[in-house]
Amino acid sequence: MTDACTIFTTAGSETEAEDIAQALLSEKLAACVQMTPIASRYVWKGELVREEEVLLLIKTRAELFEDVRSRVRALHSYETPEVLMVPVAAGDADYLAWLAESTARR
């Protein structure tokens, strides 16, 4: 088991996704943020919603989850943004060392 994790969130636009990624990277809350457009379908307040969104895969450490969650919520336009953490059970040692170094907050 490692301290590494991936946090998933979606944004309503590329601009919002870029703003979230920039904040997380500049504040050393993430080592990497990958973004890709997706087609989302979900039920919100009893209605079926079809939206184009941007999926963000935030590579970070589990101990930073609350800080990442708080920052995403502060920057997000959604009333209830998705913020889900998936632990990394194992990974390449060099990559995990880079991730830890990139998120070291001095």
N, C-alpha and C positions, 0 to 999 in steps of 0.2 A: 504494500500500500504506500502511496505517496501523498504529499500535501497538495499536489496539483489537482486542478479541476477545470472543467469547462462550464461556463455560465451561459445559458441561452436567454436571449431576449429578442423581441422584434421591434421595429420602428415603423412608423407610418410613412416615412419618406427617406430618401437618400441623405438629405440635409440633416435630418434628425439623427440618423445612424452615424453620419460623420461626426456630428457634435458629441455624441455619446462616446464614440471610439476615441476621439481626440482627448476628451477629458480623462478617460480611464488610462490612456497611455501616458499622458503628460503628468498625471498624478501618481504614476507607478502602481496603479491598481490592476493593471493588466500588462502582460508581456506581448500579447498579440490579440488583435480583434479582426476576425474574418467576417466579411459581409457579403451576402448574396441575396438577390431578389427572389421572393417566393410568392406563391398564390395561397392565401389563407382562407379557410372556411371555418366559421365557428358560430356558436350561438351566444349572443350578448343581449341580456335583458329580454329574453324570450323571442328574439328575432334572429333569423339566419343571416349572417353577414358574409359577404364575399369581398375581400380586399387584397390589393397588392401591397406587400410589406417588404421590409428588408430584414433578414435574419442575421443577427449578430452572434458569433461564437467567440466568447471572451475567454482567453486562456490566462489563468491566474492561479493563485493558491487559495485553498479552502479557508484559511484564516482571514482572508480579505473579503469573504462573501458579504458580510454585513455592510462594509464600506462600499463595495461595488453596488449592492442592492440600493443603498441610500442614494448614491450618485446617479444611478439609472433613473430612479423615481424622481429625483430633483430635476432631471433634464428631459423627462419623457412627457409627451403630450397625452398619453392614454390615462384614463382614470385608474385602471388596474393593469399595469404592464406585466407581461410575463417576465419573471426572473427566476430561473430554475438552475440549480447547481447539480452537475453530474461529476462525481469523484473519478479520478483517474487511478485505476488499480495498478497499472504498471506503464512504463514508458522508457524510451531511450534515455540513458543516463545523461548524455551530453545535452539533450533537449531539456530535460528536467532541471539540470544545473543552470542552463541559460534562463529558463523561466523563473527560477528562484532568484537569480541575480538581477533580472530585469524588473522584478517586483519588490526588491529590497528597498525599503523606505528608510533612509538614514535620518 
